[in-house]
Amino acid sequence: MARTNVLLVDDEKEFVDTLAERISLRMLNPLVAYSGQEALEMMKQIIPDVIVLDLKMPGMDGSEVLNRIRESHPEVNVIILTGHGDENDRLTMEKMGAVGYLQKPIDIEILLETINRVKN
């Protein structure tokens, strides 16, 4: 059985590296990008099954990344993971096509359940 490719996009390097390590133990294949631009560049090589995307990042923020992913790869499911969002952000991200909106700090089990629910 092929592992699910999960692209983790977050500018907090230590957080995303730890998250990648934890989900790799759960039979998922983590891919890591530390910026929105890096994530979009990666997607020219490999299309992940699910993207876990931070909303607030320097440079290109999560909403812009989500917008670009929707244009180029509408079939890829995107879960927003943020430490700074509110209800308005959640509604906006859902309107833009996000399939999940989770708050940091994240319970790994909730994240894994959400990934498993939305993967193609």
C-alpha positions as CSV (number, residue, x, y, z in Angstrom):
1,M,0.0,0.0,0.0
2,A,1.4,3.4,-1.0
3,R,2.0,5.9,1.8
4,T,0.0,9.0,1.7
5,N,2.1,12.1,0.7
6,V,1.4,14.9,3.2
7,L,3.0,18.3,2.4
8,L,3.6,20.2,5.6
9,V,4.0,24.0,5.0
10,D,5.1,26.1,8.0
11,D,7.8,28.7,8.6
12,E,8.4,27.4,12.1
13,K,11.1,25.0,11.2
14,E,11.3,23.1,14.6
15,F,7.5,22.7,14.7
16,V,7.2,21.4,11.1
17,D,10.2,19.0,11.5
18,T,8.8,17.5,14.7
19,L,5.4,17.2,13.1
20,A,7.0,15.4,10.0
21,E,8.8,13.0,12.3
22,R,5.6,12.2,14.2
23,I,3.4,11.6,11.1
24,S,6.1,9.5,9.5
25,L,5.7,7.0,12.4
26,R,2.0,6.7,11.3
27,M,2.6,5.4,7.9
28,L,2.3,8.8,6.2
29,N,5.1,10.2,4.0
30,P,5.8,13.8,5.1
31,L,7.2,16.4,2.7
32,V,8.3,19.6,4.3
33,A,8.4,23.2,3.0
34,Y,9.3,26.2,5.1
35,S,7.5,28.8,3.0
36,G,4.6,29.1,0.6
37,Q,7.0,29.7,-2.3
38,E,9.0,26.6,-1.4
39,A,5.7,24.6,-1.3
40,L,4.6,25.7,-4.7
41,E,8.1,24.9,-6.2
42,M,7.9,21.4,-4.7
43,M,4.5,20.9,-6.3
44,K,6.1,21.2,-9.7
45,Q,7.9,17.9,-8.9
46,I,5.4,16.0,-6.8
47,I,1.7,16.4,-6.1
48,P,0.9,15.6,-2.5
49,D,-2.3,13.8,-1.4
50,V,-2.9,16.3,1.4
51,I,-1.4,19.7,2.3
52,V,-1.2,20.9,5.9
53,L,-0.7,24.7,5.5
54,D,0.1,27.4,8.0
55,L,-2.0,30.5,7.6
56,K,0.3,33.2,8.9
57,M,3.8,33.1,7.3
58,P,6.2,35.8,6.2
59,G,6.2,36.6,2.5
60,M,3.5,34.6,0.9
61,D,0.8,33.8,3.5
62,G,-1.4,30.7,3.6
63,S,-4.4,32.3,1.9
64,E,-2.3,33.2,-1.1
65,V,-0.7,29.7,-1.2
66,L,-4.2,28.1,-1.0
67,N,-5.4,30.3,-3.8
68,R,-2.6,29.2,-6.1
69,I,-3.0,25.6,-5.2
70,R,-6.7,25.8,-6.0
71,E,-5.8,27.3,-9.4
72,S,-3.2,24.7,-10.3
73,H,-4.3,21.6,-8.4
74,P,-7.9,21.9,-7.4
75,E,-8.0,18.1,-6.6
76,V,-5.5,18.4,-3.7
77,N,-7.1,18.7,-0.2
78,V,-5.7,21.5,2.0
79,I,-6.0,21.6,5.8
80,I,-5.2,25.0,7.4
81,L,-3.3,24.7,10.7
82,T,-2.8,28.0,12.5
83,G,-2.0,29.5,15.9
84,H,-3.4,32.9,15.1
85,G,-6.7,32.4,13.2
86,D,-10.2,33.2,14.3
87,E,-13.7,32.2,13.1
88,N,-13.6,34.7,10.2
89,D,-10.3,33.2,9.0
90,R,-11.9,29.7,9.2
91,L,-14.9,30.8,7.1
92,T,-12.7,32.5,4.6
93,M,-10.4,29.5,4.2
94,E,-13.4,27.2,3.8
95,K,-14.9,29.5,1.1
96,M,-11.5,29.4,-0.6
97,G,-11.6,25.6,-0.6
98,A,-9.8,24.4,2.5
99,V,-11.2,21.1,3.7
100,G,-10.1,21.5,7.3
101,Y,-9.2,24.3,9.8
102,L,-7.3,23.3,12.9
103,Q,-5.7,25.4,15.7
104,K,-2.2,25.1,17.1
105,P,-1.1,23.6,19.3
106,I,-2.5,20.6,17.5
107,D,-3.4,17.2,19.0
108,I,-1.6,14.8,16.7
109,E,-4.5,12.4,16.8
110,I,-6.9,15.1,15.6
111,L,-4.6,16.0,12.8
112,L,-4.1,12.4,11.7
113,E,-7.9,11.8,11.8
114,T,-8.4,14.9,9.6
115,I,-5.7,13.8,7.1
116,N,-7.2,10.3,6.9
117,R,-10.7,11.7,6.4
118,V,-9.7,14.1,3.5
119,K,-7.0,12.2,1.7
120,N,-7.9,11.3,-1.9
